C-alpha cells in the first residue's frame, strides 16, 4: 500500500468532530483501520510522506504511531521505519485468555451494581441488536456489541479494571468484526448475549461465569478458523 492509498484509507476513519488532540484522533483512525484489515500487515508507513499528504506536521503522526507500537499493532525499528504488524495468532490466543478472566470479573461486578432501570436499558440494547441483525446490518451489529460490552464495563464501576481492559480493545474489535461475518455465528452470539443478560439479572454468579466463558470460547472459535484460513500463525 503506497502513501496515497494509506492516506485515503486513513481518512475514512478520521473523526475530526471529536474534541480530542489530533494525535488521539489519528491513533483511533489507525487502530480501527488496522484491526479491520484495511491497512494490512506488512504495510510500511512513511511519517514524512503521510504528513505531507494530510497537510499536517509529523508530530501527531509520530505520537499516534508510538502508541500503536505500545499496543503492538506496528513495529518501529531504527533505520527501517514503521511497519504494520497486524495481529498474530499468538497475540490472539493471549488476548483471548486474558479477556475470559477480565470479562467474567467485569460482568459479575456489573451484575452486583445494576438496578432494574439498568437491566431495562441493557434489555433495550439487546432488542436493538436483534433488529440490526434481522436487517443484516453487520456493521450495526458490531457497534451494538461494542455498546453492550461498554455498558457492562461502565456498570462494573472499576476504573482500574477498565484501565486494564482498554488497551485490549483494538484486538477485541478485531475479534468482533471477524465473529460477526457468518450469519449463523451472529445469530448464536445474539442468543448468548441474552443468556448473559439473564444470568446477570437472575443469577447465580456461577452462571454468569459459565455463559461469559462459553460466549467468548465460541466467538474465538470463529476467529481461530479465520486466522488459520488466512495463514496467520
Rosetta constraint file for C-alpha pairs under 8 A:
AtomPair CA 1 CA 5 HARMONIC 6.13 0.50
AtomPair CA 1 CA 6 HARMONIC 6.29 0.50
AtomPair CA 1 CA 39 HARMONIC 7.86 0.50
AtomPair CA 1 CA 43 HARMONIC 6.07 0.50
AtomPair CA 1 CA 44 HARMONIC 7.68 0.50
AtomPair CA 2 CA 6 HARMONIC 6.15 0.50
AtomPair CA 3 CA 7 HARMONIC 6.00 0.50
AtomPair CA 3 CA 45 HARMONIC 7.29 0.50
AtomPair CA 3 CA 46 HARMONIC 7.26 0.50
AtomPair CA 3 CA 49 HARMONIC 6.70 0.50
AtomPair CA 3 CA 50 HARMONIC 6.14 0.50
AtomPair CA 3 CA 53 HARMONIC 7.82 0.50
AtomPair CA 4 CA 8 HARMONIC 6.26 0.50
AtomPair CA 4 CA 50 HARMONIC 7.90 0.50
AtomPair CA 4 CA 53 HARMONIC 7.13 0.50
AtomPair CA 5 CA 9 HARMONIC 6.05 0.50
AtomPair CA 6 CA 10 HARMONIC 6.03 0.50
AtomPair CA 6 CA 39 HARMONIC 7.20 0.50
AtomPair CA 6 CA 50 HARMONIC 7.99 0.50
AtomPair CA 7 CA 11 HARMONIC 6.11 0.50
AtomPair CA 7 CA 50 HARMONIC 6.57 0.50
AtomPair CA 7 CA 53 HARMONIC 6.77 0.50
AtomPair CA 7 CA 54 HARMONIC 7.01 0.50
AtomPair CA 8 CA 12 HARMONIC 6.70 0.50
AtomPair CA 9 CA 13 HARMONIC 7.31 0.50
AtomPair CA 9 CA 33 HARMONIC 7.42 0.50
AtomPair CA 9 CA 38 HARMONIC 7.11 0.50
AtomPair CA 9 CA 39 HARMONIC 7.52 0.50
AtomPair CA 10 CA 14 HARMONIC 6.42 0.50
AtomPair CA 10 CA 29 HARMONIC 6.16 0.50
AtomPair CA 10 CA 30 HARMONIC 6.46 0.50
AtomPair CA 10 CA 33 HARMONIC 6.76 0.50
AtomPair CA 11 CA 29 HARMONIC 7.79 0.50
AtomPair CA 13 CA 28 HARMONIC 7.93 0.50
AtomPair CA 13 CA 29 HARMONIC 4.77 0.50
AtomPair CA 13 CA 30 HARMONIC 7.66 0.50
AtomPair CA 13 CA 32 HARMONIC 7.07 0.50
AtomPair CA 13 CA 33 HARMONIC 6.90 0.50
AtomPair CA 14 CA 25 HARMONIC 6.53 0.50
AtomPair CA 14 CA 26 HARMONIC 6.67 0.50
AtomPair CA 14 CA 28 HARMONIC 7.74 0.50
AtomPair CA 14 CA 29 HARMONIC 5.22 0.50
AtomPair CA 15 CA 25 HARMONIC 6.54 0.50
AtomPair CA 15 CA 29 HARMONIC 7.58 0.50
AtomPair CA 16 CA 25 HARMONIC 7.04 0.50
AtomPair CA 18 CA 25 HARMONIC 7.29 0.50
AtomPair CA 20 CA 24 HARMONIC 6.41 0.50
AtomPair CA 20 CA 25 HARMONIC 6.60 0.50
AtomPair CA 21 CA 25 HARMONIC 6.53 0.50
AtomPair CA 22 CA 26 HARMONIC 6.06 0.50
AtomPair CA 22 CA 60 HARMONIC 6.15 0.50
AtomPair CA 23 CA 27 HARMONIC 6.05 0.50
AtomPair CA 23 CA 59 HARMONIC 7.99 0.50
AtomPair CA 23 CA 60 HARMONIC 4.28 0.50
AtomPair CA 23 CA 61 HARMONIC 6.28 0.50
AtomPair CA 23 CA 63 HARMONIC 5.96 0.50
AtomPair CA 23 CA 64 HARMONIC 5.24 0.50
AtomPair CA 24 CA 28 HARMONIC 6.17 0.50
AtomPair CA 24 CA 64 HARMONIC 6.59 0.50
AtomPair CA 25 CA 29 HARMONIC 6.26 0.50
AtomPair CA 26 CA 30 HARMONIC 6.06 0.50
AtomPair CA 26 CA 60 HARMONIC 7.47 0.50
AtomPair CA 26 CA 61 HARMONIC 6.85 0.50
AtomPair CA 26 CA 64 HARMONIC 6.04 0.50
AtomPair CA 27 CA 31 HARMONIC 5.98 0.50
AtomPair CA 27 CA 64 HARMONIC 4.57 0.50
AtomPair CA 27 CA 65 HARMONIC 7.07 0.50
AtomPair CA 27 CA 67 HARMONIC 7.18 0.50
AtomPair CA 27 CA 68 HARMONIC 7.03 0.50
AtomPair CA 28 CA 32 HARMONIC 6.15 0.50
AtomPair CA 29 CA 33 HARMONIC 6.15 0.50
AtomPair CA 30 CA 34 HARMONIC 6.02 0.50
AtomPair CA 31 CA 35 HARMONIC 6.04 0.50
AtomPair CA 31 CA 68 HARMONIC 7.23 0.50
AtomPair CA 31 CA 73 HARMONIC 7.72 0.50
AtomPair CA 31 CA 170 HARMONIC 6.40 0.50
AtomPair CA 32 CA 36 HARMONIC 5.95 0.50
AtomPair CA 32 CA 170 HARMONIC 7.23 0.50
AtomPair CA 33 CA 37 HARMONIC 6.22 0.50
AtomPair CA 33 CA 38 HARMONIC 4.99 0.50
AtomPair CA 33 CA 39 HARMONIC 5.63 0.50
AtomPair CA 34 CA 38 HARMONIC 5.84 0.50
AtomPair CA 34 CA 39 HARMONIC 4.88 0.50
AtomPair CA 34 CA 40 HARMONIC 6.48 0.50
AtomPair CA 34 CA 41 HARMONIC 7.85 0.50
AtomPair CA 34 CA 73 HARMONIC 7.56 0.50
AtomPair CA 34 CA 84 HARMONIC 7.74 0.50
AtomPair CA 34 CA 86 HARMONIC 6.52 0.50
AtomPair CA 35 CA 86 HARMONIC 7.10 0.50
AtomPair CA 35 CA 87 HARMONIC 7.71 0.50
AtomPair CA 35 CA 170 HARMONIC 6.31 0.50
AtomPair CA 35 CA 171 HARMONIC 6.82 0.50
AtomPair CA 35 CA 173 HARMONIC 6.93 0.50
AtomPair CA 35 CA 174 HARMONIC 5.03 0.50
AtomPair CA 36 CA 173 HARMONIC 7.96 0.50
AtomPair CA 36 CA 174 HARMONIC 6.02 0.50
AtomPair CA 36 CA 177 HARMONIC 7.08 0.50
AtomPair CA 37 CA 41 HARMONIC 7.93 0.50
AtomPair CA 37 CA 86 HARMONIC 8.00 0.50
AtomPair CA 39 CA 43 HARMONIC 6.88 0.50
AtomPair CA 39 CA 84 HARMONIC 7.67 0.50
AtomPair CA 40 CA 84 HARMONIC 6.98 0.50
AtomPair CA 40 CA 86 HARMONIC 6.84 0.50
AtomPair CA 41 CA 83 HARMONIC 7.65 0.50
AtomPair CA 41 CA 84 HARMONIC 4.94 0.50
AtomPair CA 41 CA 85 HARMONIC 5.12 0.50
AtomPair CA 41 CA 86 HARMONIC 4.74 0.50
AtomPair CA 41 CA 87 HARMONIC 7.91 0.50
AtomPair CA 42 CA 83 HARMONIC 5.77 0.50
AtomPair CA 42 CA 84 HARMONIC 5.20 0.50
AtomPair CA 42 CA 85 HARMONIC 6.26 0.50
AtomPair CA 42 CA 86 HARMONIC 7.82 0.50
AtomPair CA 43 CA 83 HARMONIC 5.55 0.50
AtomPair CA 43 CA 84 HARMONIC 5.22 0.50
AtomPair CA 44 CA 81 HARMONIC 7.48 0.50
AtomPair CA 44 CA 82 HARMONIC 5.88 0.50
AtomPair CA 44 CA 83 HARMONIC 4.45 0.50
AtomPair CA 44 CA 84 HARMONIC 6.46 0.50
AtomPair CA 45 CA 50 HARMONIC 7.54 0.50
AtomPair CA 45 CA 81 HARMONIC 7.20 0.50
AtomPair CA 45 CA 82 HARMONIC 5.38 0.50
AtomPair CA 45 CA 83 HARMONIC 6.00 0.50
AtomPair CA 45 CA 84 HARMONIC 7.57 0.50
AtomPair CA 46 CA 50 HARMONIC 6.04 0.50
AtomPair CA 46 CA 81 HARMONIC 7.05 0.50
AtomPair CA 46 CA 82 HARMONIC 7.10 0.50
AtomPair CA 47 CA 51 HARMONIC 6.00 0.50
AtomPair CA 47 CA 58 HARMONIC 6.24 0.50
AtomPair CA 47 CA 61 HARMONIC 6.66 0.50
AtomPair CA 47 CA 62 HARMONIC 6.91 0.50
AtomPair CA 48 CA 52 HARMONIC 6.29 0.50
AtomPair CA 48 CA 58 HARMONIC 6.31 0.50
AtomPair CA 49 CA 53 HARMONIC 6.20 0.50
AtomPair CA 50 CA 54 HARMONIC 6.15 0.50
AtomPair CA 51 CA 55 HARMONIC 5.78 0.50
AtomPair CA 51 CA 56 HARMONIC 5.19 0.50
AtomPair CA 51 CA 57 HARMONIC 5.68 0.50
AtomPair CA 51 CA 58 HARMONIC 5.38 0.50
AtomPair CA 51 CA 61 HARMONIC 7.16 0.50
AtomPair CA 52 CA 56 HARMONIC 6.53 0.50
AtomPair CA 52 CA 57 HARMONIC 7.71 0.50
AtomPair CA 57 CA 61 HARMONIC 7.56 0.50
AtomPair CA 58 CA 62 HARMONIC 5.98 0.50
AtomPair CA 59 CA 63 HARMONIC 6.23 0.50
AtomPair CA 60 CA 64 HARMONIC 6.09 0.50
AtomPair CA 61 CA 65 HARMONIC 6.16 0.50
AtomPair CA 62 CA 66 HARMONIC 6.11 0.50
AtomPair CA 63 CA 67 HARMONIC 6.44 0.50
AtomPair CA 64 CA 68 HARMONIC 6.31 0.50
AtomPair CA 65 CA 69 HARMONIC 6.08 0.50
AtomPair CA 65 CA 74 HARMONIC 7.36 0.50
AtomPair CA 65 CA 82 HARMONIC 7.91 0.50
AtomPair CA 66 CA 70 HARMONIC 6.32 0.50
AtomPair CA 67 CA 71 HARMONIC 6.30 0.50
AtomPair CA 68 CA 72 HARMONIC 6.10 0.50
AtomPair CA 68 CA 73 HARMONIC 5.28 0.50
AtomPair CA 68 CA 74 HARMONIC 5.77 0.50
AtomPair CA 69 CA 73 HARMONIC 5.79 0.50
AtomPair CA 69 CA 74 HARMONIC 4.88 0.50
AtomPair CA 69 CA 75 HARMONIC 5.80 0.50
AtomPair CA 69 CA 76 HARMONIC 6.63 0.50
AtomPair CA 71 CA 167 HARMONIC 6.84 0.50
AtomPair CA 72 CA 85 HARMONIC 7.07 0.50
AtomPair CA 73 CA 84 HARMONIC 6.25 0.50
AtomPair CA 73 CA 85 HARMONIC 5.14 0.50
AtomPair CA 73 CA 86 HARMONIC 5.30 0.50
AtomPair CA 73 CA 87 HARMONIC 6.91 0.50
AtomPair CA 74 CA 82 HARMONIC 6.61 0.50
AtomPair CA 74 CA 83 HARMONIC 5.52 0.50
AtomPair CA 74 CA 84 HARMONIC 4.27 0.50
AtomPair CA 74 CA 85 HARMONIC 4.49 0.50
AtomPair CA 74 CA 86 HARMONIC 6.86 0.50
AtomPair CA 75 CA 82 HARMONIC 5.62 0.50
AtomPair CA 75 CA 83 HARMONIC 5.26 0.50
AtomPair CA 75 CA 84 HARMONIC 6.31 0.50
AtomPair CA 75 CA 85 HARMONIC 5.92 0.50
AtomPair CA 76 CA 80 HARMONIC 7.59 0.50
AtomPair CA 76 CA 81 HARMONIC 5.78 0.50
AtomPair CA 76 CA 82 HARMONIC 4.52 0.50
AtomPair CA 76 CA 83 HARMONIC 6.62 0.50
AtomPair CA 77 CA 81 HARMONIC 5.71 0.50
AtomPair CA 77 CA 82 HARMONIC 6.63 0.50
AtomPair CA 87 CA 91 HARMONIC 6.14 0.50
AtomPair CA 87 CA 92 HARMONIC 6.81 0.50
AtomPair CA 87 CA 171 HARMONIC 7.65 0.50
AtomPair CA 88 CA 92 HARMONIC 6.29 0.50
AtomPair CA 88 CA 232 HARMONIC 6.33 0.50
AtomPair CA 88 CA 233 HARMONIC 6.21 0.50
AtomPair CA 89 CA 93 HARMONIC 6.12 0.50
AtomPair CA 89 CA 224 HARMONIC 7.91 0.50
AtomPair CA 89 CA 227 HARMONIC 7.05 0.50
AtomPair CA 89 CA 232 HARMONIC 6.11 0.50
AtomPair CA 89 CA 233 HARMONIC 4.89 0.50
AtomPair CA 90 CA 94 HARMONIC 6.11 0.50
AtomPair CA 90 CA 233 HARMONIC 7.29 0.50
AtomPair CA 91 CA 95 HARMONIC 6.09 0.50
AtomPair CA 92 CA 96 HARMONIC 6.03 0.50
AtomPair CA 92 CA 171 HARMONIC 7.34 0.50
AtomPair CA 93 CA 97 HARMONIC 6.37 0.50
AtomPair CA 94 CA 98 HARMONIC 6.38 0.50
AtomPair CA 95 CA 99 HARMONIC 5.93 0.50
AtomPair CA 95 CA 168 HARMONIC 7.12 0.50
AtomPair CA 95 CA 171 HARMONIC 7.31 0.50
AtomPair CA 96 CA 100 HARMONIC 6.33 0.50
AtomPair CA 96 CA 216 HARMONIC 7.68 0.50
AtomPair CA 96 CA 220 HARMONIC 7.16 0.50
AtomPair CA 97 CA 101 HARMONIC 6.94 0.50
AtomPair CA 98 CA 102 HARMONIC 6.28 0.50
AtomPair CA 99 CA 103 HARMONIC 5.63 0.50
AtomPair CA 99 CA 165 HARMONIC 7.91 0.50
AtomPair CA 100 CA 104 HARMONIC 6.08 0.50
AtomPair CA 100 CA 212 HARMONIC 7.55 0.50
AtomPair CA 100 CA 213 HARMONIC 6.08 0.50
AtomPair CA 100 CA 216 HARMONIC 6.77 0.50
AtomPair CA 101 CA 105 HARMONIC 6.37 0.50
AtomPair CA 102 CA 106 HARMONIC 6.08 0.50
AtomPair CA 102 CA 161 HARMONIC 7.65 0.50
AtomPair CA 102 CA 165 HARMONIC 7.17 0.50
AtomPair CA 103 CA 107 HARMONIC 5.86 0.50
AtomPair CA 103 CA 212 HARMONIC 7.37 0.50
AtomPair CA 104 CA 108 HARMONIC 6.07 0.50
AtomPair CA 104 CA 208 HARMONIC 7.20 0.50
AtomPair CA 104 CA 209 HARMONIC 5.51 0.50
AtomPair CA 104 CA 212 HARMONIC 6.15 0.50
AtomPair CA 104 CA 213 HARMONIC 7.24 0.50
AtomPair CA 105 CA 109 HARMONIC 6.15 0.50
AtomPair CA 106 CA 110 HARMONIC 6.03 0.50
AtomPair CA 106 CA 152 HARMONIC 6.96 0.50
AtomPair CA 106 CA 153 HARMONIC 5.90 0.50
AtomPair CA 106 CA 156 HARMONIC 5.41 0.50
AtomPair CA 106 CA 161 HARMONIC 7.54 0.50
AtomPair CA 107 CA 111 HARMONIC 6.16 0.50
AtomPair CA 107 CA 152 HARMONIC 6.11 0.50
AtomPair CA 107 CA 153 HARMONIC 7.25 0.50
AtomPair CA 107 CA 156 HARMONIC 6.80 0.50
AtomPair CA 107 CA 200 HARMONIC 7.42 0.50
AtomPair CA 107 CA 208 HARMONIC 7.33 0.50
AtomPair CA 108 CA 112 HARMONIC 6.55 0.50
AtomPair CA 108 CA 156 HARMONIC 7.72 0.50
AtomPair CA 108 CA 200 HARMONIC 7.18 0.50
AtomPair CA 108 CA 205 HARMONIC 6.50 0.50
AtomPair CA 108 CA 208 HARMONIC 6.61 0.50
AtomPair CA 108 CA 209 HARMONIC 7.61 0.50
AtomPair CA 109 CA 113 HARMONIC 6.50 0.50
AtomPair CA 109 CA 155 HARMONIC 7.69 0.50
AtomPair CA 109 CA 156 HARMONIC 4.86 0.50
AtomPair CA 109 CA 157 HARMONIC 7.79 0.50
AtomPair CA 110 CA 114 HARMONIC 6.05 0.50
AtomPair CA 110 CA 152 HARMONIC 5.84 0.50
AtomPair CA 110 CA 153 HARMONIC 7.05 0.50
AtomPair CA 110 CA 154 HARMONIC 7.74 0.50
AtomPair CA 110 CA 155 HARMONIC 4.73 0.50
AtomPair CA 110 CA 156 HARMONIC 3.84 0.50
AtomPair CA 110 CA 157 HARMONIC 7.21 0.50
AtomPair CA 111 CA 155 HARMONIC 7.87 0.50
AtomPair CA 111 CA 156 HARMONIC 7.60 0.50
AtomPair CA 111 CA 200 HARMONIC 4.99 0.50
AtomPair CA 111 CA 201 HARMONIC 6.68 0.50
AtomPair CA 113 CA 155 HARMONIC 6.50 0.50
AtomPair CA 113 CA 156 HARMONIC 6.80 0.50
AtomPair CA 113 CA 157 HARMONIC 7.94 0.50
AtomPair CA 114 CA 118 HARMONIC 5.55 0.50
AtomPair CA 114 CA 119 HARMONIC 6.72 0.50
AtomPair CA 114 CA 155 HARMONIC 6.64 0.50
AtomPair CA 115 CA 119 HARMONIC 6.43 0.50
AtomPair CA 116 CA 120 HARMONIC 6.24 0.50
AtomPair CA 117 CA 121 HARMONIC 6.26 0.50
AtomPair CA 118 CA 122 HARMONIC 6.26 0.50
AtomPair CA 119 CA 123 HARMONIC 6.07 0.50
AtomPair CA 119 CA 197 HARMONIC 7.94 0.50
AtomPair CA 119 CA 201 HARMONIC 7.03 0.50
AtomPair CA 120 CA 124 HARMONIC 6.23 0.50
AtomPair CA 121 CA 125 HARMONIC 6.31 0.50
AtomPair CA 122 CA 126 HARMONIC 6.36 0.50
AtomPair CA 122 CA 148 HARMONIC 7.26 0.50
AtomPair CA 122 CA 151 HARMONIC 7.61 0.50
AtomPair CA 122 CA 197 HARMONIC 7.61 0.50
AtomPair CA 123 CA 127 HARMONIC 6.28 0.50
AtomPair CA 123 CA 197 HARMONIC 7.53 0.50
AtomPair CA 124 CA 128 HARMONIC 6.19 0.50
AtomPair CA 125 CA 129 HARMONIC 6.33 0.50
AtomPair CA 125 CA 144 HARMONIC 7.32 0.50
AtomPair CA 125 CA 147 HARMONIC 7.89 0.50
AtomPair CA 125 CA 148 HARMONIC 6.85 0.50
AtomPair CA 126 CA 130 HARMONIC 6.36 0.50
AtomPair CA 126 CA 148 HARMONIC 7.60 0.50
AtomPair CA 126 CA 190 HARMONIC 7.78 0.50
AtomPair CA 126 CA 193 HARMONIC 7.46 0.50
AtomPair CA 126 CA 194 HARMONIC 7.16 0.50
AtomPair CA 127 CA 131 HARMONIC 6.42 0.50
AtomPair CA 128 CA 132 HARMONIC 6.29 0.50
AtomPair CA 128 CA 144 HARMONIC 7.64 0.50
AtomPair CA 129 CA 133 HARMONIC 6.10 0.50
AtomPair CA 129 CA 140 HARMONIC 7.84 0.50
AtomPair CA 129 CA 141 HARMONIC 5.83 0.50
AtomPair CA 129 CA 144 HARMONIC 5.75 0.50
AtomPair CA 129 CA 145 HARMONIC 7.57 0.50
AtomPair CA 129 CA 190 HARMONIC 7.53 0.50
AtomPair CA 130 CA 134 HARMONIC 6.08 0.50
AtomPair CA 130 CA 190 HARMONIC 7.06 0.50
AtomPair CA 131 CA 135 HARMONIC 6.31 0.50
AtomPair CA 132 CA 136 HARMONIC 6.32 0.50
AtomPair CA 132 CA 137 HARMONIC 5.31 0.50
AtomPair CA 132 CA 138 HARMONIC 7.56 0.50
AtomPair CA 132 CA 140 HARMONIC 6.08 0.50
AtomPair CA 132 CA 141 HARMONIC 5.80 0.50
AtomPair CA 133 CA 137 HARMONIC 5.82 0.50
AtomPair CA 133 CA 138 HARMONIC 6.86 0.50
AtomPair CA 133 CA 140 HARMONIC 7.95 0.50
AtomPair CA 133 CA 141 HARMONIC 6.06 0.50
AtomPair CA 133 CA 186 HARMONIC 7.43 0.50
AtomPair CA 133 CA 187 HARMONIC 7.66 0.50
AtomPair CA 137 CA 141 HARMONIC 6.15 0.50
AtomPair CA 138 CA 142 HARMONIC 6.27 0.50
AtomPair CA 138 CA 180 HARMONIC 6.56 0.50
AtomPair CA 138 CA 181 HARMONIC 7.04 0.50
AtomPair CA 139 CA 143 HARMONIC 6.30 0.50
AtomPair CA 140 CA 144 HARMONIC 6.08 0.50
AtomPair CA 141 CA 145 HARMONIC 6.18 0.50
AtomPair CA 141 CA 180 HARMONIC 7.51 0.50
AtomPair CA 142 CA 146 HARMONIC 6.26 0.50
AtomPair CA 142 CA 176 HARMONIC 6.30 0.50
AtomPair CA 142 CA 177 HARMONIC 6.37 0.50
AtomPair CA 142 CA 180 HARMONIC 6.73 0.50
AtomPair CA 143 CA 147 HARMONIC 6.28 0.50
AtomPair CA 144 CA 148 HARMONIC 6.14 0.50
AtomPair CA 145 CA 149 HARMONIC 6.31 0.50
AtomPair CA 145 CA 176 HARMONIC 7.76 0.50
AtomPair CA 146 CA 150 HARMONIC 6.09 0.50
AtomPair CA 146 CA 173 HARMONIC 7.82 0.50
AtomPair CA 147 CA 151 HARMONIC 5.93 0.50
AtomPair CA 148 CA 152 HARMONIC 6.51 0.50
AtomPair CA 149 CA 153 HARMONIC 6.18 0.50
AtomPair CA 150 CA 154 HARMONIC 6.01 0.50
AtomPair CA 151 CA 155 HARMONIC 6.26 0.50
AtomPair CA 152 CA 156 HARMONIC 6.18 0.50
AtomPair CA 153 CA 157 HARMONIC 7.09 0.50
AtomPair CA 153 CA 158 HARMONIC 7.89 0.50
AtomPair CA 153 CA 162 HARMONIC 6.77 0.50
AtomPair CA 154 CA 158 HARMONIC 7.72 0.50
AtomPair CA 158 CA 162 HARMONIC 6.16 0.50
AtomPair CA 159 CA 163 HARMONIC 6.09 0.50
AtomPair CA 160 CA 164 HARMONIC 6.48 0.50
AtomPair CA 161 CA 165 HARMONIC 6.27 0.50
AtomPair CA 162 CA 166 HARMONIC 5.91 0.50
AtomPair CA 163 CA 167 HARMONIC 7.38 0.50
AtomPair CA 164 CA 168 HARMONIC 7.73 0.50
AtomPair CA 165 CA 169 HARMONIC 6.91 0.50
AtomPair CA 168 CA 172 HARMONIC 6.20 0.50
AtomPair CA 169 CA 173 HARMONIC 5.91 0.50
AtomPair CA 170 CA 174 HARMONIC 6.46 0.50
AtomPair CA 171 CA 175 HARMONIC 6.30 0.50
AtomPair CA 172 CA 176 HARMONIC 6.26 0.50
AtomPair CA 173 CA 177 HARMONIC 6.21 0.50
AtomPair CA 174 CA 178 HARMONIC 6.32 0.50
AtomPair CA 175 CA 179 HARMONIC 5.98 0.50
AtomPair CA 175 CA 219 HARMONIC 7.55 0.50
AtomPair CA 175 CA 220 HARMONIC 7.11 0.50
AtomPair CA 175 CA 223 HARMONIC 6.18 0.50
AtomPair CA 176 CA 180 HARMONIC 5.93 0.50
AtomPair CA 176 CA 219 HARMONIC 7.83 0.50
AtomPair CA 177 CA 181 HARMONIC 6.70 0.50
AtomPair CA 178 CA 222 HARMONIC 7.28 0.50
AtomPair CA 178 CA 223 HARMONIC 5.99 0.50
AtomPair CA 178 CA 226 HARMONIC 7.46 0.50
AtomPair CA 179 CA 185 HARMONIC 6.65 0.50
AtomPair CA 179 CA 186 HARMONIC 7.18 0.50
AtomPair CA 179 CA 219 HARMONIC 5.76 0.50
AtomPair CA 179 CA 220 HARMONIC 7.54 0.50
AtomPair CA 179 CA 222 HARMONIC 5.74 0.50
AtomPair CA 179 CA 223 HARMONIC 6.18 0.50
AtomPair CA 180 CA 185 HARMONIC 6.57 0.50
AtomPair CA 180 CA 186 HARMONIC 5.22 0.50
AtomPair CA 181 CA 185 HARMONIC 7.63 0.50
AtomPair CA 181 CA 186 HARMONIC 7.27 0.50
AtomPair CA 182 CA 186 HARMONIC 6.36 0.50
AtomPair CA 183 CA 187 HARMONIC 6.28 0.50
AtomPair CA 184 CA 188 HARMONIC 6.30 0.50
AtomPair CA 185 CA 189 HARMONIC 5.97 0.50
AtomPair CA 185 CA 219 HARMONIC 7.77 0.50
AtomPair CA 185 CA 222 HARMONIC 7.96 0.50
AtomPair CA 186 CA 190 HARMONIC 6.20 0.50
AtomPair CA 187 CA 191 HARMONIC 6.52 0.50
AtomPair CA 188 CA 192 HARMONIC 6.23 0.50
AtomPair CA 189 CA 193 HARMONIC 6.13 0.50
AtomPair CA 189 CA 215 HARMONIC 7.02 0.50
AtomPair CA 189 CA 219 HARMONIC 7.57 0.50
AtomPair CA 190 CA 194 HARMONIC 6.47 0.50
AtomPair CA 191 CA 195 HARMONIC 6.28 0.50
AtomPair CA 192 CA 196 HARMONIC 6.23 0.50
AtomPair CA 192 CA 211 HARMONIC 7.20 0.50
AtomPair CA 192 CA 215 HARMONIC 6.01 0.50
AtomPair CA 193 CA 197 HARMONIC 6.21 0.50
AtomPair CA 193 CA 215 HARMONIC 7.88 0.50
AtomPair CA 194 CA 198 HARMONIC 6.19 0.50
AtomPair CA 195 CA 199 HARMONIC 6.11 0.50
AtomPair CA 195 CA 211 HARMONIC 6.59 0.50
AtomPair CA 196 CA 200 HARMONIC 6.07 0.50
AtomPair CA 196 CA 208 HARMONIC 6.37 0.50
AtomPair CA 196 CA 211 HARMONIC 5.89 0.50
AtomPair CA 196 CA 212 HARMONIC 6.44 0.50
AtomPair CA 197 CA 201 HARMONIC 6.13 0.50
AtomPair CA 198 CA 202 HARMONIC 5.86 0.50
AtomPair CA 198 CA 203 HARMONIC 7.42 0.50
AtomPair CA 199 CA 203 HARMONIC 4.74 0.50
AtomPair CA 199 CA 204 HARMONIC 6.79 0.50
AtomPair CA 199 CA 205 HARMONIC 7.40 0.50
AtomPair CA 199 CA 207 HARMONIC 5.86 0.50
AtomPair CA 199 CA 208 HARMONIC 5.17 0.50
AtomPair CA 199 CA 211 HARMONIC 7.60 0.50
AtomPair CA 200 CA 204 HARMONIC 7.85 0.50
AtomPair CA 200 CA 205 HARMONIC 7.46 0.50
AtomPair CA 200 CA 208 HARMONIC 6.15 0.50
AtomPair CA 203 CA 207 HARMONIC 6.27 0.50
AtomPair CA 203 CA 208 HARMONIC 6.84 0.50
AtomPair CA 204 CA 208 HARMONIC 6.94 0.50
AtomPair CA 205 CA 209 HARMONIC 6.57 0.50
AtomPair CA 206 CA 210 HARMONIC 6.35 0.50
AtomPair CA 207 CA 211 HARMONIC 6.21 0.50
AtomPair CA 208 CA 212 HARMONIC 6.08 0.50
AtomPair CA 209 CA 213 HARMONIC 6.00 0.50
AtomPair CA 210 CA 214 HARMONIC 6.17 0.50
AtomPair CA 211 CA 215 HARMONIC 6.03 0.50
AtomPair CA 212 CA 216 HARMONIC 6.23 0.50
AtomPair CA 213 CA 217 HARMONIC 6.10 0.50
AtomPair CA 214 CA 218 HARMONIC 6.12 0.50
AtomPair CA 215 CA 219 HARMONIC 6.18 0.50
AtomPair CA 216 CA 220 HARMONIC 5.98 0.50
AtomPair CA 217 CA 221 HARMONIC 6.15 0.50
AtomPair CA 218 CA 222 HARMONIC 6.90 0.50
AtomPair CA 219 CA 223 HARMONIC 6.67 0.50
AtomPair CA 220 CA 224 HARMONIC 5.92 0.50
AtomPair CA 221 CA 225 HARMONIC 6.32 0.50
AtomPair CA 222 CA 226 HARMONIC 6.24 0.50
AtomPair CA 223 CA 227 HARMONIC 6.19 0.50
AtomPair CA 224 CA 228 HARMONIC 6.27 0.50
AtomPair CA 225 CA 229 HARMONIC 6.11 0.50
AtomPair CA 226 CA 230 HARMONIC 6.21 0.50
AtomPair CA 227 CA 231 HARMONIC 6.19 0.50
AtomPair CA 227 CA 232 HARMONIC 5.00 0.50
AtomPair CA 227 CA 233 HARMONIC 7.36 0.50
AtomPair CA 228 CA 232 HARMONIC 5.63 0.50
AtomPair CA 228 CA 233 HARMONIC 7.00 0.50
